[in-house]
Structure formats: C-alpha cells, structure tokens
Amino acid sequence: MGHLFQPEPPTPGYVAVTETGGEGEKDDKPNEFLNQRDAHYAGMYTHAVQMNREMDLMNRNAAASSSLDAAQLDVKLVPANPEKDKKEHEEKKKREAEEYQKQFEKPFSC
C-alpha cells in the first residue's frame, strides 16, 4: 500500500498482451442478433410514413368538411386579462351572494 507521495509497486505477474492486427475468431452471435433485429423492425419506417400520410389526409378532410368537428378547429385564442377576469369574478361572487341572501328572505315551505 502506497503512501500519499509514494506510488504503489507494480503488480507482480505476467501482463496480458492483446493482438491488434491479424484475423481473429469471428463470433456469429452478434450477426444473429443483428439479423433478428433487422427482421423484427423490417417495414416499420414505411408503415410509420404511411400512417403519417393517412393522418394528414384525415386532418385535411376534417378541415374541408362543414361538420361540427371542422367548426371546432377554427378556435380563436384570446390572451388573458387578469384585471378583467378579477372584476368579472368579483361581480359573479357578489351576484351569487345576493341570490343566496334572497333565498333566506322567502318564507320556508315544505
């Protein structure tokens, strides 16, 4: 065990030497895996492209038709106005409170 400033001694024993060149033994399992993967996903891209085309066509047909769904596609978004919303909310609360009080003014009947 080396100290903070003393390096540890080299590991005793033989050092493994790897060959970098030449022909090695080929493993067929990765090739089998790649072949099975390719067979599994064969045609998936063309299927996805076809589905996208069909969805685009359906969207165009929906926009062109005069059905209720096509009318819902033309929604205009309005930016929020917090001050106006707060006033409307307070007015609504006030009206509801007045209606609630009016219910108590009426005679109770079973």
TIMARMI-249301 format. One record per residue: residue number from 0; residue in one letter; x, y negated, z negated of N, C-alpha, C, CB in turn. Coordinates in Angstrom, 2 decimals. Each point is the difference from the previous one (the first is absolute). Glycine has a CB too. Example, Ala and Ser with C-alpha at 12.3 -4.5 7.8 and 13.67 -1.06 7.14 Angstrom:
residues 2
+-----+------+---------+---------+---------+---------+---------+---------+---------+---------+---------+---------+---------+---------+
| pos | code |     nc1 |     nc2 |     nc3 |    cac1 |    cac2 |    cac3 |     cc1 |     cc2 |     cc3 |    cbc1 |    cbc2 |    cbc3 |
+-----+------+---------+---------+---------+---------+---------+---------+---------+---------+---------+---------+---------+---------+
|   0 |    a |   13.19 |    5.69 |   -7.80 |   -0.89 |   -1.19 |    0.00 |    0.90 |   -1.20 |    0.00 |   -1.89 |    1.17 |   -1.25 |
|   1 |    s |    1.54 |   -2.22 |    1.97 |    0.82 |   -1.19 |   -0.06 |   -0.77 |   -1.09 |   -0.73 |    1.18 |    0.63 |    2.15 |
+-----+------+---------+---------+---------+---------+---------+---------+---------+---------+---------+---------+---------+---------+
//
This chain:
residues 110
+-----+------+---------+---------+---------+---------+---------+---------+---------+---------+---------+---------+---------+---------+
| pos | code |     nc1 |     nc2 |     nc3 |    cac1 |    cac2 |    cac3 |     cc1 |     cc2 |     cc3 |    cbc1 |    cbc2 |    cbc3 |
+-----+------+---------+---------+---------+---------+---------+---------+---------+---------+---------+---------+---------+---------+
|   0 |    m |    0.85 |    1.18 |    0.00 |   -0.85 |   -1.18 |    0.00 |    0.89 |   -1.24 |    0.00 |   -1.85 |    1.24 |   -1.22 |
|   1 |    g |    1.62 |   -2.07 |    2.19 |    0.83 |   -1.18 |    0.13 |   -0.48 |   -1.12 |   -0.89 |    0.51 |    0.66 |    2.31 |
|   2 |    h |    0.40 |   -1.48 |   -2.69 |   -0.32 |   -1.18 |   -0.78 |   -0.42 |   -1.10 |    0.95 |    1.63 |    0.65 |   -1.82 |
|   3 |    l |   -2.00 |   -1.78 |    1.29 |   -0.51 |   -1.09 |    0.81 |    0.99 |   -0.41 |    1.09 |   -1.30 |   -0.78 |   -1.98 |
|   4 |    f |    2.59 |    0.74 |    1.65 |    0.99 |   -0.45 |    0.98 |    0.85 |    1.14 |    0.54 |    0.04 |   -2.18 |   -1.15 |
|   5 |    q |   -0.35 |    3.41 |    0.78 |    0.76 |    1.13 |    0.51 |   -0.91 |    0.84 |    0.89 |    1.49 |    0.02 |   -2.06 |
|   6 |    p |   -1.10 |    0.18 |    3.32 |   -0.85 |    0.81 |    0.87 |    0.02 |    1.46 |   -0.43 |    0.43 |   -1.58 |    1.89 |
|   7 |    e |   -1.52 |    2.28 |   -1.59 |   -0.07 |    1.42 |   -0.34 |    0.92 |    0.78 |    0.93 |   -2.38 |   -0.25 |   -0.85 |
|   8 |    p |    2.91 |    1.35 |    0.38 |    0.88 |    0.80 |    0.85 |   -0.80 |    0.63 |    1.14 |    1.53 |    0.46 |   -1.97 |
|   9 |    p |   -0.87 |   -0.12 |    3.07 |   -0.71 |    0.62 |    1.10 |   -0.55 |    1.37 |   -0.39 |    1.47 |   -1.24 |    1.61 |
|  10 |    t |   -2.57 |    1.62 |   -0.98 |   -0.63 |    1.28 |   -0.31 |    0.88 |    1.13 |    0.53 |   -2.31 |   -1.05 |    0.10 |
|  11 |    p |    2.61 |    2.02 |   -0.95 |    0.84 |    1.11 |    0.47 |   -0.80 |    0.94 |    0.91 |    1.37 |   -0.16 |   -2.11 |
|  12 |    g |   -0.70 |    0.85 |    2.97 |   -0.66 |    0.97 |    0.86 |    0.17 |   -0.36 |    1.46 |   -1.64 |    0.46 |   -1.80 |
|  13 |    y |    1.07 |    0.39 |    2.65 |    0.12 |   -0.22 |    1.43 |   -1.04 |   -1.03 |    0.45 |    0.87 |    2.35 |    0.31 |
|  14 |    v |   -0.47 |   -3.15 |    0.63 |   -0.89 |   -1.01 |    0.54 |   -0.66 |    0.57 |    1.25 |    1.44 |   -1.89 |   -0.93 |
|  15 |    a |   -2.75 |    1.70 |    1.04 |   -0.72 |    0.51 |    1.17 |    0.34 |   -0.85 |    1.21 |   -1.87 |    0.87 |   -1.45 |
|  16 |    v |    2.16 |   -0.20 |    2.56 |    0.31 |   -0.70 |    1.24 |   -1.14 |    0.27 |    0.97 |    2.52 |    0.20 |   -0.39 |
|  17 |    t |   -3.06 |   -1.25 |    0.96 |   -1.09 |    0.17 |    0.97 |    0.54 |   -0.24 |    1.40 |   -1.72 |   -0.71 |   -1.69 |
|  18 |    e |    1.21 |    1.46 |    2.63 |    0.41 |   -0.17 |    1.39 |   -0.89 |   -1.04 |    0.64 |    0.83 |    2.39 |    0.13 |
|  19 |    t |   -0.22 |   -3.33 |    0.53 |   -0.78 |   -1.06 |    0.64 |   -0.22 |    0.28 |    1.48 |    0.90 |   -1.61 |   -1.66 |
|  20 |    g |   -0.11 |    2.41 |    2.25 |   -0.13 |    0.25 |    1.44 |   -0.28 |    1.45 |    0.26 |    1.54 |   -1.89 |    0.48 |
|  21 |    g |   -1.81 |    2.20 |    0.76 |   -0.21 |    1.39 |    0.37 |   -1.46 |    0.39 |   -0.10 |    2.29 |    0.52 |   -0.77 |
|  22 |    e |   -2.56 |    0.69 |    1.22 |   -1.36 |    0.51 |   -0.03 |   -0.23 |    0.72 |   -1.30 |   -0.04 |    0.21 |    2.50 |
|  23 |    g |   -1.03 |   -0.56 |   -3.15 |   -0.36 |    0.67 |   -1.23 |   -1.19 |    0.91 |    0.23 |    0.87 |   -1.94 |   -1.33 |
|  24 |    e |   -1.34 |    2.51 |    0.27 |   -1.15 |    0.89 |    0.10 |   -1.26 |   -0.85 |    0.07 |    1.20 |    1.83 |   -1.28 |
|  25 |    k |   -2.05 |   -1.57 |    2.27 |   -1.23 |   -0.78 |    0.15 |   -1.11 |    0.66 |   -0.79 |    0.72 |   -0.79 |    2.28 |
|  26 |    d |   -1.51 |   -0.06 |   -2.91 |   -1.12 |    0.49 |   -0.78 |   -1.27 |   -0.17 |    0.83 |    1.15 |   -0.59 |   -2.19 |
|  27 |    d |   -1.92 |    1.68 |    2.34 |   -1.22 |   -0.05 |    0.80 |   -1.19 |   -0.53 |   -0.79 |    0.87 |    1.90 |    1.32 |
|  28 |    k |   -0.78 |   -1.94 |   -2.64 |   -1.15 |   -0.45 |   -0.79 |   -0.36 |   -1.46 |    0.25 |    0.65 |    1.65 |   -1.71 |
|  29 |    p |    0.30 |   -2.58 |    1.80 |   -0.41 |   -1.38 |    0.32 |   -0.68 |   -0.09 |    1.36 |    1.89 |   -0.84 |   -1.39 |
|  30 |    n |   -1.42 |    1.63 |    2.35 |   -0.63 |   -0.01 |    1.32 |   -1.42 |    0.54 |   -0.08 |    2.23 |    0.27 |    1.08 |
|  31 |    e |   -2.45 |    0.78 |   -1.88 |   -1.35 |    0.54 |   -0.18 |   -0.90 |   -1.05 |   -0.63 |    0.94 |    2.33 |   -0.24 |
|  32 |    f |   -0.41 |   -2.99 |   -0.76 |   -0.78 |   -1.04 |   -0.67 |   -0.39 |   -1.11 |    0.97 |    1.17 |    0.52 |   -2.15 |
|  33 |    l |   -0.20 |   -0.99 |    2.93 |   -0.28 |   -1.07 |    0.96 |   -1.01 |    0.46 |    1.04 |    2.30 |   -0.91 |   -0.37 |
|  34 |    n |   -2.20 |    2.15 |    0.81 |   -0.96 |    0.52 |    0.98 |   -1.40 |    0.07 |   -0.59 |    1.84 |    1.31 |    1.09 |
|  35 |    q |   -1.96 |   -0.84 |   -2.33 |   -1.31 |    0.07 |   -0.64 |   -0.58 |   -1.39 |   -0.24 |    0.67 |    2.15 |   -1.09 |
|  36 |    r |    0.19 |   -3.08 |    0.70 |   -0.46 |   -1.38 |   -0.22 |   -0.52 |   -0.60 |    1.30 |    1.66 |   -0.27 |   -1.86 |
|  37 |    d |   -0.90 |    0.43 |    2.93 |   -0.41 |   -0.54 |    1.30 |   -1.30 |    0.64 |    0.48 |    2.41 |   -0.44 |    0.55 |
|  38 |    a |   -2.56 |    1.75 |   -0.78 |   -1.23 |    0.68 |    0.41 |   -1.20 |   -0.50 |   -0.81 |    1.35 |    2.03 |    0.65 |
|  39 |    h |   -1.13 |   -2.30 |   -1.93 |   -1.09 |   -0.47 |   -0.86 |   -0.49 |   -1.38 |    0.42 |    0.95 |    1.33 |   -1.88 |
|  40 |    y |   -0.03 |   -2.22 |    2.21 |   -0.36 |   -1.38 |    0.33 |   -0.17 |   -0.23 |    1.50 |    1.21 |   -0.71 |   -2.03 |
|  41 |    a |   -1.20 |    1.75 |    2.82 |   -0.13 |   -0.16 |    1.44 |   -1.36 |   -0.61 |    0.33 |    1.53 |    1.97 |    0.40 |
|  42 |    g |   -1.53 |   -3.02 |    0.39 |   -1.24 |   -0.63 |    0.43 |   -0.60 |   -0.96 |   -0.99 |   -0.38 |    2.00 |    1.31 |
|  43 |    m |    0.97 |   -2.18 |   -2.48 |   -0.57 |   -0.90 |   -1.01 |    0.06 |   -1.45 |    0.47 |    0.67 |    1.61 |   -1.80 |
|  44 |    y |    0.40 |   -2.00 |    2.44 |    0.13 |   -1.38 |    0.46 |   -1.04 |   -0.31 |    1.06 |    2.45 |    0.05 |   -0.51 |
|  45 |    t |   -2.60 |    0.84 |    1.47 |   -1.00 |   -0.24 |    1.05 |   -1.40 |   -0.01 |   -0.57 |    1.51 |    1.07 |    1.68 |
|  46 |    h |   -1.76 |   -0.23 |   -2.68 |   -1.32 |    0.01 |   -0.66 |   -0.25 |   -1.32 |   -0.71 |    0.15 |    2.50 |   -0.29 |
|  47 |    a |    0.85 |   -3.04 |   -0.40 |   -0.15 |   -1.27 |   -0.70 |   -0.23 |   -1.14 |    0.99 |    1.47 |    0.84 |   -1.85 |
|  48 |    v |   -0.77 |   -0.84 |    2.96 |   -0.19 |   -1.04 |    1.02 |   -1.41 |    0.08 |    0.56 |    2.45 |    0.07 |    0.58 |
|  49 |    q |   -2.94 |    1.14 |   -0.32 |   -1.35 |    0.16 |    0.52 |   -1.04 |   -0.48 |   -1.01 |    0.78 |    1.96 |    1.38 |
|  50 |    m |   -0.58 |   -1.66 |   -2.66 |   -0.94 |   -0.45 |   -1.04 |   -0.03 |   -1.52 |   -0.07 |    0.41 |    2.11 |   -1.31 |
|  51 |    n |    0.75 |   -2.75 |    1.42 |    0.05 |   -1.47 |   -0.01 |   -0.75 |   -0.58 |    1.19 |    2.20 |    0.09 |   -1.18 |
|  52 |    r |   -2.05 |    0.51 |    2.34 |   -0.73 |   -0.47 |    1.18 |   -1.51 |    0.12 |   -0.21 |    1.92 |    0.67 |    1.47 |
|  53 |    e |   -2.35 |    0.47 |   -2.03 |   -1.43 |    0.20 |   -0.24 |   -0.54 |   -1.02 |   -1.00 |    0.28 |    2.43 |    0.48 |
|  54 |    m |    0.48 |   -2.71 |   -1.54 |   -0.45 |   -0.98 |   -0.99 |   -0.07 |   -1.40 |    0.60 |    1.00 |    1.39 |   -1.82 |
|  55 |    d |   -0.03 |   -1.75 |    2.64 |   -0.04 |   -1.30 |    0.68 |   -1.22 |   -0.11 |    0.90 |    2.50 |   -0.12 |   -0.09 |
|  56 |    l |   -2.79 |    1.19 |    0.81 |   -1.17 |    0.01 |    0.89 |   -1.28 |   -0.14 |   -0.81 |    1.25 |    1.43 |    1.64 |
|  57 |    m |   -1.34 |   -0.75 |   -2.77 |   -1.19 |   -0.11 |   -0.85 |   -0.15 |   -1.42 |   -0.53 |    0.23 |    2.41 |   -0.65 |
|  58 |    n |    0.87 |   -3.04 |    0.25 |   -0.07 |   -1.38 |   -0.49 |   -0.44 |   -0.95 |    1.09 |    1.80 |    0.52 |   -1.64 |
|  59 |    r |   -1.31 |   -0.34 |    2.86 |   -0.41 |   -0.86 |    1.11 |   -1.48 |    0.19 |    0.31 |    2.31 |    0.11 |    0.94 |
|  60 |    n |   -2.78 |    1.12 |   -0.97 |   -1.42 |    0.28 |    0.26 |   -0.88 |   -0.60 |   -1.09 |    0.63 |    2.11 |    1.20 |
|  61 |    a |   -0.18 |   -2.05 |   -2.44 |   -0.78 |   -0.56 |   -1.10 |   -0.09 |   -1.51 |    0.13 |    0.70 |    1.90 |   -1.49 |
|  62 |    a |    0.39 |   -2.53 |    1.89 |   -0.01 |   -1.46 |    0.15 |   -0.85 |   -0.42 |    1.18 |    2.28 |   -0.10 |   -1.01 |
|  63 |    a |   -2.34 |    0.92 |    2.05 |   -0.77 |   -0.36 |    1.19 |   -1.49 |    0.25 |   -0.17 |    2.00 |    0.54 |    1.36 |
|  64 |    s |   -2.37 |    0.40 |   -2.22 |   -1.43 |    0.30 |   -0.16 |   -0.67 |   -1.06 |   -0.85 |    0.48 |    2.46 |    0.22 |
|  65 |    s |   -1.80 |   -2.50 |   -0.16 |   -0.75 |   -1.01 |   -0.75 |   -0.61 |    0.59 |   -1.27 |   -0.48 |   -1.20 |    2.14 |
|  66 |    s |    1.09 |    2.23 |   -2.67 |   -0.54 |    0.64 |   -1.19 |    0.34 |   -0.81 |   -1.24 |    0.19 |    2.24 |    1.10 |
|  67 |    l |   -0.73 |   -1.80 |   -2.22 |    0.24 |   -0.68 |   -1.28 |    1.48 |    0.06 |   -0.37 |   -2.33 |    0.57 |   -0.74 |
|  68 |    d |    2.98 |    0.56 |    1.06 |    1.42 |    0.12 |   -0.32 |    0.83 |   -1.04 |    0.74 |   -0.33 |    2.44 |   -0.39 |
|  69 |    a |   -0.02 |   -2.70 |    1.63 |    0.74 |   -1.01 |    0.77 |   -0.22 |   -1.38 |   -0.58 |   -0.19 |    1.42 |    2.06 |
|  70 |    a |   -1.02 |   -1.68 |   -2.59 |   -0.28 |   -1.30 |   -0.60 |    0.82 |   -0.18 |   -1.27 |   -2.32 |    0.03 |    0.96 |
|  71 |    q |    2.58 |    1.06 |   -1.66 |    0.78 |   -0.09 |   -1.23 |    1.47 |   -0.25 |    0.28 |   -1.63 |    1.52 |   -1.09 |
|  72 |    l |    2.08 |   -1.25 |    2.30 |    1.40 |   -0.23 |    0.32 |    0.32 |   -1.49 |    0.12 |    0.04 |    2.19 |    1.18 |
|  73 |    d |   -1.06 |   -3.02 |   -0.94 |    0.21 |   -1.43 |    0.17 |   -0.23 |   -0.75 |   -1.31 |   -0.70 |    0.20 |    2.40 |
|  74 |    v |    1.43 |    0.16 |   -3.42 |   -0.13 |   -0.64 |   -1.31 |    0.99 |   -1.15 |   -0.07 |   -0.75 |    2.17 |   -1.09 |
|  75 |    k |    0.26 |   -3.33 |    0.68 |    0.87 |   -1.16 |   -0.12 |    0.43 |   -0.13 |   -1.46 |   -1.14 |   -1.18 |    1.96 |
|  76 |    l |    2.42 |    1.14 |   -2.18 |    0.53 |   -0.12 |   -1.35 |    0.16 |   -1.47 |   -0.36 |    1.18 |    2.21 |    0.22 |
|  77 |    v |   -1.66 |   -2.56 |   -1.40 |    0.05 |   -1.39 |   -0.47 |    0.96 |   -0.04 |   -1.18 |   -2.38 |   -0.50 |    0.79 |
|  78 |    p |    3.31 |   -0.45 |   -0.83 |    0.92 |   -0.07 |   -1.13 |   -0.74 |   -0.34 |   -1.29 |    1.83 |   -0.71 |    1.56 |
|  79 |    a |   -1.30 |    1.17 |   -2.65 |   -0.62 |   -0.20 |   -1.31 |    0.13 |   -1.46 |   -0.44 |    0.50 |    2.38 |   -0.61 |
|  80 |    n |   -1.51 |   -2.84 |   -0.11 |    0.00 |   -1.34 |   -0.57 |   -0.33 |    0.15 |   -1.49 |   -0.69 |   -1.11 |    2.22 |
|  81 |    p |    1.69 |    1.19 |   -3.09 |   -0.24 |    0.28 |   -1.41 |   -0.90 |   -1.02 |   -0.69 |    2.20 |    1.10 |   -0.04 |
|  82 |    e |   -2.06 |   -2.37 |    0.38 |   -0.82 |   -1.02 |   -0.65 |   -1.47 |    0.18 |    0.35 |    1.94 |   -1.60 |    0.04 |
|  83 |    k |   -2.21 |    1.82 |    1.23 |   -1.38 |    0.20 |    0.45 |   -0.57 |    1.27 |   -0.62 |    0.50 |   -1.20 |    2.17 |
|  84 |    d |    0.30 |    2.27 |   -2.19 |   -0.46 |    1.25 |   -0.58 |   -0.30 |   -0.16 |   -1.49 |    1.35 |    1.26 |    1.69 |
|  85 |    k |   -0.53 |   -2.03 |   -2.40 |   -0.22 |   -0.21 |   -1.43 |   -1.31 |   -0.76 |   -0.23 |    2.49 |    0.00 |   -0.40 |
|  86 |    k |   -2.75 |   -1.04 |    1.22 |   -1.24 |   -0.77 |   -0.13 |   -1.21 |    0.90 |    0.25 |    1.20 |   -2.09 |    0.73 |
|  87 |    e |   -1.14 |    2.87 |    0.35 |   -1.11 |    0.89 |    0.32 |   -0.23 |    1.01 |   -1.12 |    0.49 |   -0.28 |    2.43 |
|  88 |    h |    0.59 |    0.80 |   -3.00 |   -0.12 |    0.97 |   -1.08 |   -0.64 |   -0.64 |   -1.23 |    2.02 |    1.23 |    0.87 |
|  89 |    e |   -1.59 |   -2.43 |   -1.21 |   -0.57 |   -0.68 |   -1.17 |   -1.47 |   -0.32 |    0.22 |    2.25 |   -0.96 |   -0.53 |
|  90 |    e |   -2.61 |    0.52 |    1.75 |   -1.41 |   -0.28 |    0.29 |   -0.83 |    1.27 |   -0.09 |    0.68 |   -1.89 |    1.50 |
|  91 |    k |   -0.14 |    2.98 |   -1.01 |   -0.72 |    1.28 |   -0.07 |   -0.19 |    0.43 |   -1.45 |    0.95 |    0.65 |    2.24 |
|  92 |    k |    0.09 |   -0.79 |   -3.06 |   -0.11 |    0.34 |   -1.42 |   -1.06 |   -0.86 |   -0.68 |    2.41 |    0.70 |   -0.03 |
|  93 |    k |   -2.44 |   -1.99 |    0.37 |   -0.96 |   -0.92 |   -0.60 |   -1.43 |    0.40 |    0.39 |    1.71 |   -1.86 |    0.05 |
|  94 |    r |   -1.93 |    2.17 |    1.24 |   -1.33 |    0.42 |    0.46 |   -0.43 |    1.29 |   -0.70 |    0.42 |   -1.09 |    2.22 |
|  95 |    e |    0.50 |    2.04 |   -2.34 |   -0.33 |    1.26 |   -0.66 |   -0.34 |   -0.22 |   -1.47 |    1.50 |    1.21 |    1.58 |
|  96 |    a |   -0.78 |   -2.11 |   -2.25 |   -0.30 |   -0.30 |   -1.40 |   -1.37 |   -0.65 |   -0.13 |    2.46 |   -0.26 |   -0.47 |
|  97 |    e |   -2.80 |   -0.64 |    1.39 |   -1.32 |   -0.65 |   -0.04 |   -1.11 |    1.03 |    0.22 |    1.02 |   -2.14 |    0.84 |
|  98 |    e |   -0.84 |    3.03 |    0.11 |   -1.00 |    1.04 |    0.25 |   -0.13 |    0.92 |   -1.20 |    0.50 |   -0.10 |    2.45 |
|  99 |    y |    0.59 |    0.38 |   -3.11 |   -0.02 |    0.85 |   -1.19 |   -0.79 |   -0.68 |   -1.11 |    2.22 |    1.01 |    0.65 |
| 100 |    q |   -2.00 |   -2.30 |   -0.84 |   -0.73 |   -0.75 |   -1.03 |   -1.49 |   -0.09 |    0.34 |    2.07 |   -1.32 |   -0.50 |
| 101 |    k |   -2.42 |    1.20 |    1.77 |   -1.41 |   -0.06 |    0.41 |   -0.73 |    1.29 |   -0.36 |    0.62 |   -1.55 |    1.87 |
| 102 |    q |    0.10 |    2.66 |   -1.85 |   -0.63 |    1.27 |   -0.36 |   -0.47 |    0.00 |   -1.45 |    1.43 |    1.17 |    1.69 |
| 103 |    f |   -0.72 |   -1.87 |   -2.57 |   -0.38 |   -0.05 |   -1.41 |   -1.17 |   -0.96 |   -0.24 |    2.36 |    0.54 |   -0.62 |
| 104 |    e |   -2.56 |   -1.48 |    1.52 |   -1.11 |   -0.95 |   -0.16 |   -1.33 |    0.67 |    0.31 |    1.53 |   -1.88 |    0.60 |
| 105 |    k |   -1.54 |    2.90 |    0.22 |   -1.23 |    0.70 |    0.35 |   -0.43 |    0.86 |   -1.19 |    0.62 |    0.02 |    2.46 |
| 106 |    p |   -1.94 |    0.13 |   -2.62 |   -0.47 |    0.87 |   -1.09 |    0.35 |    1.46 |    0.30 |   -1.88 |   -1.61 |   -0.50 |
| 107 |    f |    2.20 |    2.30 |   -0.56 |    0.38 |    1.40 |    0.12 |   -1.25 |    0.86 |    0.13 |    2.10 |   -0.41 |   -1.34 |
| 108 |    s |   -2.13 |    1.29 |    2.33 |   -1.16 |    0.89 |    0.15 |    0.49 |    1.41 |    0.29 |   -1.44 |   -1.90 |    0.84 |
| 109 |    c |    0.66 |    2.84 |   -1.36 |    0.36 |    1.41 |    0.20 |   -0.73 |    0.60 |    1.15 |    0.45 |    0.21 |   -2.39 |
+-----+------+---------+---------+---------+---------+---------+---------+---------+---------+---------+---------+---------+---------+
//
